């Protein structure tokens, strides 16, 4: 068996829909490696769907919080290794939390990626709780042969179209609903001199194909670039509208061949404008981002460039469509921006002149963090206030965060988009682990470990705005963030249903109030069911009314399938939470609803 010495990396992305889609800027920062500090062990095998071992597969282990995060950002742990000749792998020094494992090998895909609901980019084969010092030795990661798409791209004249960028998209769940998004496996591809392309490594599903010139979209500014004729971004078999595209079906281990995508001719246009900034802002540090907005599509083509010394900018060879222009002054990308501007323009083949982007410093949110008991915050609590953006597809600066002062006050500056206020830090609990949550700083001698703090509510002028987007255009002063040092716990046992590793039920808790059915809600939690049928979770605010249900073969990301929570409501059990209480619930697993 190949033993893997775990190298732990800290990454600042959520294993879910909070992936930073639509953000203009450079590539993400590389994770910083640090020594493993855990005491757990994870073993398993990588096999094909017929049970044969898969050797030399790259195996990735992720350790996250024990339930979906109640604070953003958080830092999960990751480790990578390689399966041996018998498909076996082992990780040692694994920290406690919820573990998830997936594998990667050319020509294969993870079996869960073929689920009919959609691609689950950040969802692992199956989530499992891991306690400190525990050994999990029965993980099985199933892979299957991937599919292939081949074809040709032709110019409007019928000639082969070389150096075309061919992208494949798959329907994917996002916080905004189902969207077409670039497939994480397979593609993009580039056509050769005969117009031919080959996209491989695809999980079985339906895909949309698009093609565009590699050197056309968002070319740099040039007064000499007067070319007006070009080809539009075209979807198979030959339409400029994503809604009119024809989906291509891919089957496991098979090649879908003979496709012909005919490019559509169009008139190109340019955009010229200027950035206006307050006195003292260094225009040399300002960039303008340009991103195409396509209905029902997640993300899209984006580009960014610095403005000229006088604040002017331009972009040429733009195809017809709707674009969002953004200006920001972050030297390290939008995440460090302290000034920002945004506008939307429609391009129809006619040049656009005198576009003005007026930069502002954004809004400032101020407030105080208090406890439900009235006690002061623990010393050295290390709490951070951050904003979870409502629209994760919005291009622009990522939400900022700030450290809470010793007296509980905070000041969150440079807020440019609506979002939900959340708390994070070493003393903030993420829900129940197989063991105790993180301690809230050093405890007095003999007192035992101090329990973690949990976010209870966010209030503005006495009104609960925990799950209400805070608008930077409004006055967001004197916010009150309430935490509880005595979080309630929900635990119980699930009976019925299949308890095989890849079908173990998942417990979901969600508010009765449908207005709070959103991924960022503090009232939605999931808990993995253990092999003995038990489960536990923390982090639900006291006083609210919830529904709880155990569902077979459910992944947490499934909750955002259109209508999923509504489908689960009839089978759910009412649940009332009291602060600091223990709530025991017996559940019978129900089948996962199908779309």
C-alpha positions as CSV (number, residue, x, y, z in Angstrom):
1,X,0.0,0.0,0.0
2,X,1.3,3.5,-0.8
3,X,1.4,5.5,2.4
4,X,1.0,9.3,1.9
5,X,2.8,11.7,4.2
6,X,0.1,14.4,4.3
7,X,1.1,17.9,3.2
8,X,-1.6,20.2,4.4
9,X,-2.5,23.2,2.4
10,X,-4.8,26.1,3.5
11,X,-7.2,27.3,0.8
12,X,-9.6,30.1,1.1
13,X,-12.5,28.8,-0.9
14,X,-15.7,27.2,0.2
15,X,-16.4,23.7,-1.1
16,X,-19.5,24.7,-2.7
17,X,-21.2,27.5,-4.6
18,X,-19.0,30.2,-3.1
19,X,-16.3,29.6,-5.6
20,X,-15.4,33.0,-6.8
21,X,-17.1,33.0,-10.2
22,X,-17.1,36.1,-12.3
23,X,-14.2,37.8,-10.5
24,X,-12.0,39.9,-12.7
25,X,-8.3,39.6,-11.9
26,X,-5.3,37.3,-11.9
27,X,-5.1,33.6,-11.0
28,X,-5.9,32.5,-7.4
29,X,-3.1,32.6,-4.9
30,X,-1.3,29.2,-4.4
31,X,-2.1,27.5,-1.1
32,X,0.5,27.9,1.6
33,X,1.8,24.5,2.8
34,X,2.1,23.7,6.4
35,X,3.0,20.7,8.5
36,X,0.2,18.2,9.3
37,X,-1.0,18.5,12.9
38,X,-3.8,15.9,13.0
39,X,-3.8,12.4,14.4
40,X,-6.3,10.7,12.1
41,X,-5.8,8.1,9.4
42,X,-7.7,7.7,6.2
43,X,-7.3,4.6,4.0
44,X,-9.2,3.4,0.9
45,X,-9.1,2.2,-2.7
46,X,-9.7,3.7,-6.1
47,X,-11.6,1.2,-8.3
48,X,-13.4,1.2,-11.6
49,X,-17.2,0.8,-11.7
50,X,-16.6,-2.9,-12.3
51,X,-14.4,-3.2,-9.2
52,X,-11.0,-3.3,-10.9
53,X,-8.2,-1.3,-9.2
54,X,-7.1,2.0,-10.6
55,X,-3.4,2.7,-10.1
56,X,-1.4,5.9,-10.3
57,X,-4.6,8.0,-9.8
58,X,-4.1,11.3,-8.0
59,X,-6.2,11.1,-4.8
60,X,-7.3,14.4,-3.1
61,X,-8.4,14.5,0.5
62,X,-10.3,17.5,1.8
63,X,-11.1,18.1,5.5
64,X,-13.8,20.7,6.1
65,X,-15.9,21.8,9.0
66,X,-18.5,19.5,10.4
67,X,-21.4,21.2,8.7
68,X,-21.8,23.9,6.0
69,X,-20.0,27.0,7.1
70,X,-21.7,29.5,9.3
71,X,-18.9,32.0,8.8
72,X,-16.9,33.0,5.7
73,X,-14.2,32.6,4.8
74,X,-13.0,29.4,6.4
75,X,-9.9,27.3,5.6
76,X,-10.4,23.6,4.9
77,X,-7.4,21.3,4.8
78,X,-6.3,19.4,1.7
79,X,-3.8,16.7,1.0
80,X,-2.9,14.7,-2.2
81,X,-1.4,11.3,-2.8
82,X,-1.3,8.6,-5.4
83,X,-3.0,5.2,-5.6
84,X,-0.7,2.1,-5.7
85,X,-0.9,-0.9,-8.1
86,X,-3.9,-2.3,-6.1
87,X,-5.6,1.1,-6.1
88,X,-4.9,1.6,-2.4
89,X,-4.1,4.9,-0.7
90,X,-3.5,6.1,2.8
91,X,-3.3,9.5,4.5
92,X,-1.8,10.0,8.0
93,X,-1.8,13.0,10.2
94,X,-5.3,14.0,9.2
95,X,-7.0,16.6,11.3
96,X,-10.5,16.1,12.7
97,X,-13.5,17.3,10.7
98,X,-15.5,16.0,7.8
99,X,-13.4,14.2,5.2
100,X,-14.1,13.8,1.5
101,X,-12.0,12.1,-1.2
102,X,-12.0,12.3,-4.9
103,X,-9.6,11.0,-7.5
104,X,-8.2,12.1,-10.9
105,X,-6.7,10.2,-13.8
106,X,-6.6,10.9,-17.4
107,X,-9.4,9.1,-19.3
108,X,-11.5,8.6,-16.1
109,X,-14.1,10.5,-14.1
110,X,-15.4,10.1,-10.6
111,X,-18.6,8.1,-10.7
112,X,-20.5,10.7,-8.7
113,X,-19.9,13.3,-11.4
114,X,-22.3,11.4,-13.7
115,X,-25.3,12.0,-11.4
116,X,-28.3,13.2,-13.3
117,X,-28.7,16.3,-11.1
118,X,-25.5,18.1,-12.3
119,X,-21.8,18.2,-12.0
120,X,-20.7,18.5,-8.4
121,X,-17.4,20.2,-8.7
122,X,-16.6,20.6,-5.0
123,X,-18.6,17.7,-3.6
124,X,-16.6,14.6,-2.8
125,X,-17.4,10.9,-3.3
126,X,-19.0,10.8,0.1
127,X,-18.5,13.0,3.2
128,X,-17.5,11.2,6.4
129,X,-16.9,12.6,10.0
130,X,-13.4,12.0,11.4
131,X,-12.6,12.4,15.1
132,X,-9.1,13.1,16.5
133,X,-7.1,9.9,16.4
134,X,-9.7,7.9,14.4
135,X,-8.9,5.6,11.5
136,X,-11.3,5.3,8.5
137,X,-10.1,2.4,6.4
138,X,-13.1,1.6,4.1
139,X,-13.3,4.5,1.6
140,X,-13.9,3.5,-2.0
141,X,-13.5,6.0,-4.7
142,X,-15.2,4.7,-7.9
143,X,-14.1,5.9,-11.3
144,X,-15.3,5.1,-14.8
145,X,-14.1,5.6,-18.4
146,X,-14.7,9.1,-19.6
147,X,-16.3,10.2,-22.9
148,X,-14.9,12.2,-25.8
149,X,-16.4,14.7,-28.2
150,X,-14.7,15.3,-31.6
151,X,-15.7,17.5,-34.5
152,X,-14.8,20.5,-36.8
153,X,-15.4,24.2,-36.7
154,X,-16.0,26.0,-40.0
155,X,-15.9,29.7,-40.9
156,X,-19.0,31.3,-42.4
157,X,-17.4,30.7,-45.8
158,X,-17.3,27.0,-45.1
159,X,-13.5,26.9,-44.8
160,X,-11.8,25.2,-41.8
161,X,-11.6,27.6,-38.8
162,X,-8.2,27.2,-37.1
163,X,-7.2,28.5,-33.7
164,X,-10.7,28.5,-32.5
165,X,-11.3,28.2,-28.7
166,X,-13.8,25.4,-28.2
167,X,-15.5,25.2,-24.8
168,X,-17.8,22.6,-23.3
169,X,-20.5,23.6,-20.7
170,X,-22.6,21.5,-18.4
171,X,-25.7,22.3,-16.4
172,X,-24.5,23.0,-12.9
173,X,-26.1,24.0,-9.6
174,X,-25.2,27.4,-8.3
175,X,-26.6,29.6,-5.5
176,X,-28.5,31.4,-8.3
177,X,-30.1,28.1,-9.6
178,X,-29.1,25.8,-12.5
179,X,-26.7,27.4,-14.9
180,X,-24.6,26.4,-17.8
181,X,-20.9,26.5,-16.7
182,X,-17.6,25.4,-18.1
183,X,-17.1,21.7,-17.5
184,X,-14.4,21.1,-14.9
185,X,-13.4,17.9,-16.7
186,X,-12.8,18.0,-20.5
187,X,-11.9,21.1,-22.5
188,X,-11.3,23.6,-23.5
189,X,-9.8,22.6,-26.8
190,X,-8.2,24.5,-29.7
191,X,-8.9,23.7,-33.4
192,X,-6.0,22.7,-35.6
193,X,-5.4,23.8,-39.2
194,X,-8.2,21.5,-40.5
195,X,-10.7,23.0,-38.0
196,X,-10.7,19.8,-36.0
197,X,-11.0,19.6,-32.2
198,X,-11.1,16.9,-29.6
199,X,-12.4,17.3,-26.0
200,X,-11.8,14.4,-23.7
201,X,-12.2,13.4,-20.1
202,X,-15.9,14.1,-20.0
203,X,-18.4,12.5,-17.5
204,X,-21.6,11.2,-19.1
205,X,-24.0,14.2,-19.4
206,X,-25.5,16.7,-21.8
207,X,-23.1,19.4,-22.9
208,X,-23.3,22.7,-24.9
209,X,-20.4,23.5,-27.2
210,X,-19.2,27.0,-28.1
211,X,-16.4,28.4,-30.2
212,X,-14.8,31.8,-30.5
213,X,-11.5,33.1,-32.0
214,X,-8.6,33.0,-29.6
215,X,-7.4,36.4,-30.8
216,X,-10.7,38.3,-31.2
217,X,-12.5,38.8,-28.0
218,X,-11.2,41.7,-25.8
219,X,-8.2,42.5,-27.8
220,X,-6.1,45.4,-26.5
221,X,-6.6,49.1,-27.4
222,X,-5.3,50.2,-30.7
223,X,-6.3,53.2,-32.8
224,X,-5.2,51.3,-35.9
225,X,-7.5,48.4,-35.2
226,X,-10.4,49.2,-37.6
227,X,-11.4,45.7,-38.5
228,X,-15.2,45.4,-38.5
229,X,-15.9,42.0,-39.8
230,X,-15.5,39.0,-37.6
231,X,-17.3,36.0,-36.2
232,X,-19.5,35.9,-33.1
233,X,-19.2,33.5,-30.2
234,X,-21.2,30.6,-31.7
235,X,-22.9,27.7,-30.0
236,X,-23.4,24.3,-31.7
237,X,-24.6,23.8,-34.3
238,X,-24.4,27.5,-35.4
239,X,-26.4,29.9,-33.2
240,X,-25.3,33.0,-31.3
241,X,-27.9,32.5,-28.6
242,X,-27.1,30.0,-25.8
243,X,-30.9,29.4,-25.4
244,X,-31.0,28.1,-29.1
245,X,-28.0,25.7,-28.8
246,X,-28.4,22.0,-29.2
247,X,-27.1,19.8,-26.4
248,X,-24.6,17.0,-27.1
249,X,-25.1,13.7,-25.2
250,X,-21.9,12.0,-24.0
251,X,-21.8,8.4,-22.8
252,X,-19.2,6.8,-20.5
253,X,-16.3,5.4,-22.5
254,X,-17.7,6.4,-25.9
255,X,-16.7,9.0,-28.5
256,X,-19.3,11.4,-29.9
257,X,-17.9,12.3,-33.3
258,X,-18.7,14.0,-36.5
259,X,-20.0,17.3,-35.0
260,X,-19.8,20.4,-37.2
261,X,-20.0,23.8,-35.6
262,X,-20.5,26.6,-38.2
263,X,-19.4,30.0,-37.0
264,X,-21.7,33.0,-37.4
265,X,-20.5,36.2,-39.1
266,X,-20.9,39.5,-37.1
267,X,-19.8,43.1,-37.0
268,X,-17.2,43.9,-34.3
269,X,-17.2,47.1,-32.2
270,X,-14.9,48.9,-29.8
271,X,-15.5,50.6,-26.4
272,X,-13.7,53.8,-25.3
273,X,-14.0,55.5,-22.0
274,X,-12.3,56.9,-18.9
275,X,-12.1,56.3,-15.2
276,X,-12.8,59.2,-12.8
277,X,-11.4,58.8,-9.4
278,X,-11.2,61.0,-6.3
279,X,-8.1,63.1,-5.7
280,X,-5.2,61.2,-4.4
281,X,-6.1,57.9,-6.2
282,X,-3.1,56.6,-8.3
283,X,-4.5,55.9,-11.7
284,X,-1.4,53.8,-12.5
285,X,-2.9,51.2,-10.0
286,X,-6.3,51.2,-11.6
287,X,-7.5,48.4,-13.9
288,X,-10.6,48.0,-16.0
289,X,-12.3,44.6,-16.3
290,X,-14.6,43.6,-19.1
291,X,-16.9,40.6,-18.7
292,X,-19.6,39.3,-21.0
293,X,-23.0,38.6,-19.4
294,X,-24.8,35.6,-20.8
295,X,-28.2,34.6,-19.4
296,X,-28.3,31.2,-17.8
297,X,-24.5,30.9,-17.9
298,X,-22.2,31.0,-14.9
299,X,-19.1,33.1,-15.5
300,X,-18.0,33.9,-19.0
301,X,-15.2,35.5,-21.0
302,X,-13.4,38.1,-19.0
303,X,-10.3,40.3,-19.4
304,X,-8.6,43.1,-17.5
305,X,-6.1,45.8,-18.3
306,X,-4.5,48.9,-16.7
307,X,-5.9,52.3,-17.7
308,X,-3.7,54.9,-19.3
309,X,-2.1,57.7,-17.2
310,X,-5.0,60.0,-17.9
311,X,-7.5,57.4,-16.9
312,X,-8.7,56.5,-20.4
313,X,-9.2,52.9,-21.6
314,X,-10.4,51.1,-24.7
315,X,-11.2,47.6,-25.9
316,X,-11.6,46.5,-29.5
317,X,-13.0,43.6,-31.6
318,X,-16.0,43.1,-29.3
319,X,-18.8,40.8,-30.5
320,X,-22.4,41.8,-29.9
321,X,-23.7,41.2,-26.4
322,X,-24.1,42.6,-23.0
323,X,-20.9,43.5,-21.0
324,X,-20.2,44.6,-17.5
325,X,-17.3,47.1,-17.1
326,X,-15.6,47.4,-13.8
327,X,-12.8,49.6,-12.5
328,X,-10.8,48.8,-9.4
329,X,-7.5,49.9,-7.8
330,X,-6.3,46.6,-6.3
331,X,-2.7,46.0,-7.1
332,X,-3.1,42.4,-6.1
333,X,-6.4,42.1,-7.9
334,X,-10.0,43.0,-7.1
335,X,-9.8,41.3,-3.7
336,X,-7.6,44.2,-2.4
337,X,-9.6,47.0,-4.1
338,X,-10.4,50.1,-2.0
339,X,-12.0,52.0,-4.9
340,X,-14.5,50.5,-7.4
341,X,-16.9,51.4,-10.2
342,X,-19.2,49.3,-12.4
343,X,-21.6,49.8,-15.3
344,X,-23.3,47.6,-18.0
345,X,-23.3,48.3,-21.7
346,X,-24.9,46.7,-24.8
347,X,-22.7,46.2,-27.8
348,X,-24.5,45.8,-31.2
349,X,-21.7,46.4,-33.8
350,X,-21.5,50.1,-33.2
351,X,-18.6,51.7,-31.4
352,X,-19.3,53.1,-27.9
353,X,-17.6,56.3,-26.9
354,X,-17.2,58.3,-23.7
355,X,-18.1,55.5,-21.2
356,X,-17.4,57.0,-17.7
357,X,-16.6,54.9,-14.7
358,X,-16.7,57.0,-11.5
359,X,-14.9,55.2,-8.6
360,X,-16.0,55.4,-5.0
361,X,-14.6,54.0,-1.8
362,X,-17.7,51.9,-1.1
363,X,-19.8,51.8,2.1
364,X,-18.7,51.3,5.7
365,X,-20.5,49.0,8.0
366,X,-20.0,49.4,11.8
367,X,-21.3,47.6,14.8
368,X,-20.6,45.5,17.8
369,X,-20.4,41.8,18.6
370,X,-22.3,40.7,21.7
371,X,-23.1,37.5,23.4
372,X,-26.6,36.1,24.2
373,X,-25.5,35.8,27.9
374,X,-24.4,39.4,28.2
375,X,-20.9,38.3,29.0
376,X,-17.9,40.0,27.3
377,X,-16.2,38.2,24.5
378,X,-13.4,35.8,25.5
379,X,-10.0,37.4,25.5
380,X,-8.0,37.0,22.3
381,X,-11.1,35.7,20.6
382,X,-9.7,36.6,17.2
383,X,-13.1,37.1,15.6
384,X,-13.5,38.5,12.1
385,X,-16.5,40.1,10.5
386,X,-16.9,39.4,6.7
387,X,-19.5,39.9,4.1
388,X,-20.8,37.0,2.0
389,X,-21.8,38.5,-1.3
390,X,-25.4,37.8,-2.4
391,X,-24.7,37.5,-6.1
392,X,-21.7,35.2,-6.4
393,X,-21.8,35.7,-10.2
394,X,-21.2,39.5,-9.9
395,X,-17.8,40.6,-11.3
396,X,-16.0,42.9,-9.0
397,X,-14.1,43.0,-5.7
398,X,-14.5,40.2,-3.3
399,X,-16.1,41.1,0.0
400,X,-13.7,42.4,2.6
401,X,-13.3,41.3,6.2
402,X,-12.1,43.0,9.4
403,X,-11.0,42.0,12.9
404,X,-13.3,42.6,15.8
405,X,-11.7,44.8,18.5
406,X,-11.2,43.7,22.1
407,X,-14.3,45.7,23.1
408,X,-16.5,43.9,20.5
409,X,-16.7,46.8,18.0
410,X,-15.9,46.4,14.3
411,X,-15.6,48.6,11.2
412,X,-16.0,46.9,7.8
413,X,-14.9,49.2,5.0
414,X,-15.0,49.2,1.2
415,X,-18.3,47.3,0.8
416,X,-19.4,47.4,-2.9
417,X,-22.1,44.9,-3.2
418,X,-25.1,43.6,-1.1
419,X,-24.3,40.6,1.1
420,X,-24.8,38.8,4.4
421,X,-22.8,39.6,7.5
422,X,-21.0,36.6,8.9
423,X,-18.4,35.9,11.6
424,X,-15.3,33.7,11.5
425,X,-12.2,33.1,13.5
426,X,-10.5,30.4,15.7
427,X,-13.2,30.7,18.4
428,X,-16.1,30.4,16.0
429,X,-17.6,26.9,16.0
430,X,-18.6,25.4,12.6
431,X,-21.0,22.8,14.0
432,X,-20.5,19.5,15.7
433,X,-17.4,17.6,15.1
434,X,-17.0,14.0,16.1
435,X,-15.3,15.6,19.1
436,X,-15.5,19.0,20.7
437,X,-15.4,22.2,18.7
438,X,-12.5,24.6,18.8
439,X,-11.8,26.2,22.2
440,X,-12.4,29.9,22.6
441,X,-9.0,30.9,23.7
442,X,-7.2,29.7,26.9
443,X,-9.6,28.6,29.6
444,X,-8.9,29.2,33.3
445,X,-7.1,26.4,35.0
446,X,-9.3,23.5,35.9
447,X,-12.3,24.8,34.0
448,X,-11.9,22.5,31.0
449,X,-12.0,23.5,27.4
450,X,-14.1,26.5,26.6
451,X,-17.0,25.8,24.1
452,X,-16.9,27.5,20.7
453,X,-19.0,30.5,19.9
454,X,-21.8,30.2,17.4
455,X,-23.4,33.0,15.3
456,X,-27.0,33.5,16.7
457,X,-28.2,36.5,14.7
458,X,-27.4,39.8,13.0
459,X,-29.6,42.7,14.0
460,X,-30.2,46.2,12.7
461,X,-32.3,48.7,14.6
462,X,-33.8,45.7,16.5
463,X,-34.7,43.8,13.3
464,X,-33.3,40.4,12.5
465,X,-31.3,40.7,9.3
466,X,-29.3,37.5,9.6
467,X,-30.6,36.3,6.2
468,X,-31.4,39.7,4.7
469,X,-28.9,41.2,2.1
470,X,-27.3,44.3,3.5
471,X,-27.3,47.1,0.9
472,X,-24.2,49.2,0.7
473,X,-26.3,52.1,-0.6
474,X,-28.2,52.2,2.7
475,X,-26.9,53.3,6.1
476,X,-25.4,50.2,7.8
477,X,-24.2,51.7,11.1
478,X,-24.7,50.2,14.5
479,X,-25.2,46.6,13.5
480,X,-25.4,44.1,16.3
481,X,-23.9,40.6,15.7
482,X,-25.1,38.2,18.4
483,X,-23.1,35.1,19.3
484,X,-23.9,32.3,21.7
485,X,-21.3,30.5,23.9
486,X,-24.0,27.9,24.6
487,X,-25.0,26.6,21.2
488,X,-27.9,24.1,21.0
489,X,-27.1,20.6,19.8
490,X,-29.4,18.4,17.6
491,X,-28.6,14.7,17.6
492,X,-30.4,11.5,16.9
493,X,-30.5,8.3,15.0
494,X,-31.7,7.6,11.4
495,X,-33.4,4.3,10.5
496,X,-34.4,3.0,7.1
497,X,-32.7,3.5,3.8
498,X,-29.5,2.1,2.5
499,X,-26.4,2.6,4.6
500,X,-23.8,1.7,2.0
501,X,-21.0,4.2,1.9
502,X,-22.1,5.8,-1.3
503,X,-25.8,5.9,-0.3
504,X,-25.6,6.9,3.4
505,X,-28.4,9.3,4.2
506,X,-27.8,13.0,4.9
507,X,-29.7,14.9,7.5
508,X,-30.8,18.4,6.4
509,X,-32.3,21.1,8.6
510,X,-33.8,24.2,7.1
511,X,-36.2,27.0,8.2
512,X,-39.9,26.9,7.8
513,X,-39.7,30.4,6.3
514,X,-39.2,29.9,2.6
515,X,-37.7,33.4,2.3
516,X,-34.6,32.0,4.0
517,X,-34.0,29.1,1.6
518,X,-30.7,30.3,0.3
519,X,-27.2,28.8,0.5
520,X,-25.9,31.6,2.7
521,X,-28.7,31.2,5.3
522,X,-27.5,30.6,8.9
523,X,-30.6,28.4,9.3
524,X,-29.6,25.7,6.9
525,X,-27.4,22.9,8.1
526,X,-26.5,19.3,7.0
527,X,-25.0,16.5,9.0
528,X,-23.5,13.3,7.7
529,X,-25.0,10.1,9.1
530,X,-22.5,7.8,10.7
531,X,-22.2,4.1,10.0
532,X,-24.3,3.3,13.2
533,X,-27.1,5.6,12.0
534,X,-26.4,8.5,14.4
535,X,-25.8,12.1,13.6
536,X,-25.3,15.4,15.4
537,X,-25.0,19.1,14.5
538,X,-24.8,22.5,16.1
539,X,-25.1,26.1,15.0
540,X,-28.9,26.7,14.6
541,X,-30.1,29.9,16.1
542,X,-32.5,29.6,19.0
543,X,-36.1,30.6,18.8
544,X,-36.5,29.9,15.1
545,X,-38.8,27.2,13.7
546,X,-37.1,24.5,11.5
547,X,-37.8,21.4,9.6
548,X,-35.5,18.3,9.8
549,X,-35.3,15.3,7.4
550,X,-33.0,12.5,6.5
551,X,-32.7,11.8,2.8
552,X,-31.0,8.8,1.1
553,X,-28.1,9.5,-1.3
554,X,-28.4,13.2,-0.8
555,X,-25.4,15.6,-1.1
556,X,-25.5,19.0,0.6
557,X,-25.3,20.7,-2.9
558,X,-28.5,18.9,-3.9
559,X,-30.4,21.3,-1.6
560,X,-30.1,24.0,-4.2
561,X,-31.6,22.0,-7.0
562,X,-34.8,23.9,-8.1
563,X,-37.6,22.9,-5.8
564,X,-35.6,20.4,-3.7
565,X,-36.4,22.0,-0.3
566,X,-40.1,22.3,-1.3
567,X,-40.0,18.6,-2.2
568,X,-38.5,17.7,1.2
569,X,-41.0,19.8,3.3
570,X,-43.8,17.3,3.4
571,X,-41.5,14.5,4.7
572,X,-39.8,16.8,7.3
573,X,-40.3,16.9,11.0
574,X,-40.9,20.3,12.8
575,X,-38.1,21.3,15.1
576,X,-37.9,24.1,17.7
577,X,-34.5,25.2,18.9
578,X,-33.8,26.4,22.4
579,X,-30.4,28.1,23.3
580,X,-28.0,25.7,25.0
581,X,-30.4,22.8,24.8
582,X,-30.0,19.2,23.6
583,X,-32.6,18.2,21.0
584,X,-32.9,14.5,20.3
585,X,-34.7,13.5,17.1
586,X,-35.5,10.1,15.6
587,X,-35.7,10.1,11.8
588,X,-36.7,7.6,9.1
589,X,-34.7,8.1,5.9
590,X,-36.8,9.0,2.8
591,X,-35.8,8.6,-0.8
592,X,-34.2,11.5,-2.5
593,X,-36.7,13.4,-4.7
594,X,-36.0,13.4,-8.4
595,X,-36.3,16.5,-10.5
